[in-house]
Amino acid sequence: MEEAAREKEAFIPGLTIVSVSAVLFGLVVIVPAIIYLGWAVGSLGGTERFIPVFVTILLFTEAGRLVKRYITSQEAYIIYFMLQAIALWFVGGGMFGDFLIRYYYRSAPYTILYGIAEKLPTWYVPELGSYGPLHRTFLSPDWVIPISISLAVNVCVLMIDYGVSFITNMLYIEIEKLPFPVAPIDYQAISTLTERTPEKIMYFSFAAVISFIYEFAIYGIPNITSIFLGRAITVIPYPWVDLTTGIERILPGAVFAVGTDIAQYMVGWLIPFNAAVWMFIGSVAVWVFGNSIALRIDHPYFSMWQREWTYGASIQWWWQRAIYDLWASPQVGLTLGIALGILAVGAKNIARAILSLRHLSAEQLKTSYLPFSWIVALIAAGSIGGLLVSVSLAPELWFVWVVTWTIVPFIQGILTARATAETGLSVTIPYIREAFFVSFTRPGDVVPWVVPTHVTSSAGIITHRVYVAKLLKVRPLDYYKAYLIFFIVAILLSLLYVSIFWAMTPIPSAFYPYASYSWPISALYFSLWVSRSIEIFKVDVIAISSVLSFIMVVVSSRFPTQYFSPIGFLYGFQNIPAYTLPPLIGALIGKWLERRMGKDKWVVRRGVIIAGTFCGIALAVAAAVAVTIMGRAITAKPF
């Protein structure tokens, strides 16, 4: 009884009228800028999610101080994570922004060239020249079926991810008690802005000012000069300094760059040191030495890479070509093997987690978990609902839909949650849809490629956020309730804002430059996949790499974790050195600072400094977007 009482007192409500009002403010006032950013500039590596977060929290915490109604850490938690989650979804318009891309495929030059445009089914997108698209409105019968299918699929995906997340919460938070190394960023950001202790505010503000200046130089100056001077002036190259043309003189085929985003370096302060080391080892082994060695081996597997490679191209081009020519199959196999290895090694704990969900205490049911029968019902209803939608649209591939709606989401959820909980890195099994469709469909058969599937999982990020909720004494169920509320609001706002933007001017158009050049590229690659002009999957390579990586995980589990990090190596395998060298440098700097300050002080200060850095990034991007929007409004021509 006493333990239950202590647990009950530990949790404080975060879903209040204040937190709901703050999130609504961020959605109504700031989200339009996020949508515009996605079409005009494109994604900024995920940092755009912090724009509404810090703008809203700073505004509401200051307003609260004036009226003596202080924002609690628990309320700030809801504001922080709801706006993050929804802001990422809104880059490009959310659900209704996706419909615009679909309609673009109806008339895109590449989809027409490959004979795909006219094959797109009407349940996916209305016919060219239909009333709704012609008048740039979603309030038309043409859109009823596509919107209904999309809504149903979104609900099914949400139910599956919710259900799987309760399993990963129990598994990685309660049973294995993994460290969630990136959680201190979120914890310190929220607690610093609400508690306002002088020392934390000093470090937070200093980091915010420095990162604001640095990031505005990266994002703001090129966009502003492009608008007002007609030529972008680059002060600091973004996202990296490309050294490929230099290193390829020594190692032909190698790609190498140094990342310039300050946040990438600071991530190295948080992730385990061995993960940072193995990230870099895996990245260099593949993208530097692997690419170069592949030019010298006389084997049919490497023939495409050897025919295509030449001196002088940029890192973006060789990164893409190396994936298609060399590494797509090993990436699928390696990730699948590691995921299955994690399942095998952790099978007992997974069983314990599921068993524990069947015997929850009354207090756990009140604050943190749904009843076990509800969890099963969520996963079953989401899987069956999504499966029925897919089977009704393409019944001949029923076995593919069974796998992608029932097995894959669980495996991806376990993998992503484990990666997040153990290292703070985000890894998933890539190209699952593509591998299935290349294997089981005919060239030019477009319908399977637009049938909805669920081959990813948000269970990992949900588990991370639940862990932070426990650090801040927030009832975890408040997160689930809040997301459900704002999920509905976000869909309605997506309809409203995309309709307004679309009514103002066609999309893509000169007013949305990123959409104007990225959508044709998207249409090209969609056409290449459907027409089978891209042949990148080798079943034998996938199988061999899966077996080897499975053995690697099982064997490494017998040794102390500091010797090898399978997830760190996998992340490096999937990412070029521009994304793995900065965390390693940051980790080495962090080790030095820890020795100078002492471990206890460093653990607190590093989280505050990183939180301040992300705040400065958010404000810099927000300022750059505001000036960009005003500049385009002033300089845009009426034709």
VENUR-V40277 format. One record per residue. NEAR is the number of other C-alpha atoms within 12 Angstrom. Layout:
near: {NEAR	NEAR}
This chain:
near: {10	9	13	17	13	12	23	23	16	22	28	26	33	35	38	25	16	29	37	32	26	38	44	30	26	39	42	28	23	36	43	36	38	47	48	40	41	38	40	35	34	31	27	32	22	27	35	46	40	42	44	45	50	45	37	42	44	33	24	34	33	21	18	23	18	12	11	12	15	25	40	34	38	37	41	48	50	50	50	51	44	45	45	38	36	45	44	33	31	42	39	40	41	38	38	38	36	31	37	40	34	36	39	37	40	34	30	32	21	27	33	22	19	29	25	33	35	27	29	33	27	27	30	35	40	35	27	24	16	20	17	25	31	22	19	26	30	34	18	18	20	28	32	21	22	34	30	20	30	30	26	27	30	28	28	34	37	33	36	43	45	43	41	50	49	51	43	52	46	39	36	38	34	29	23	21	20	27	28	37	32	36	39	35	38	43	40	39	47	43	36	40	43	35	24	26	16	14	17	30	27	19	29	36	28	24	32	33	26	26	32	32	28	30	39	33	30	31	45	37	31	28	36	31	23	22	28	22	14	14	13	20	21	20	20	24	23	27	26	27	26	29	26	35	24	21	23	29	16	17	25	30	41	42	45	40	35	29	30	28	37	38	39	34	29	37	41	39	41	46	43	38	32	30	39	44	36	33	43	38	32	35	36	32	28	36	43	37	27	30	36	32	22	31	30	21	15	14	14	16	25	29	18	22	34	27	18	20	31	21	22	21	23	26	33	23	21	36	34	25	31	40	34	30	32	41	38	35	35	39	42	41	37	40	46	39	36	46	42	32	32	36	29	23	23	26	18	16	25	30	20	21	29	30	17	25	34	24	19	23	21	20	26	29	26	20	32	37	37	34	27	26	20	22	27	26	21	28	33	28	28	33	41	31	33	40	36	29	33	36	27	21	28	26	18	16	27	25	20	34	38	26	26	36	42	35	28	34	43	40	42	43	45	49	45	43	49	46	43	42	42	39	42	37	42	36	42	39	41	33	28	35	31	32	31	27	33	30	22	21	24	19	24	27	29	32	32	36	38	31	37	35	45	40	34	36	39	36	42	44	39	40	48	44	44	42	42	39	42	33	29	34	31	35	37	41	37	36	43	35	25	35	32	23	21	36	31	22	25	35	30	22	33	37	31	27	33	40	31	23	30	33	19	19	21	28	37	32	25	21	33	31	27	28	34	25	22	26	35	27	21	23	32	29	25	33	34	29	37	37	31	28	18	24	26	33	33	26	20	15	22	31	22	21	27	28	25	24	32	29	25	29	34	25	22	22	22	14	13	11	21	20	19	28	36	44	48	43	38	47	41	38	41	42	37	43	42	37	39	45	36	34	41	37	30	33	31	26	23	34	25	16	20	22	15	13	16	16	16	14	17	25	26	28	33	42	38	41	41	45	44	42	41	45	46	38	43	42	37	35	43	37	31	35	38	26	28	33	30	20	23	26	18	14	20	19	12	12	9}
